[in-house]
């Protein structure tokens, strides 16, 4: 029997404001992929919607470790992707 365990992580902007559209959403996608790769964590599924982000990862890394790294990205970088 083969079993596959994955963490299913969802996080949202404050008040679920639809902020993750256009260049901001694309930058969030790129940042999640880049930081996950940097930490040696494979992203099984990544979906950026207007009001939330869904990430599925295998349990190679702690959830708090991954989320702490992703939340360390300065908001300025996400709101001004051309300046990063």
Buried (B, 14 or more C-beta within 10 A) or exposed (E): EEEEEEBEBEEEBEEEEEBBEEEBBEBBBEBBEEBBEEBEBEBEEBEBEEEBBEBBBEEEBEEEEBBEBBEEBEEEEBEEBEEE
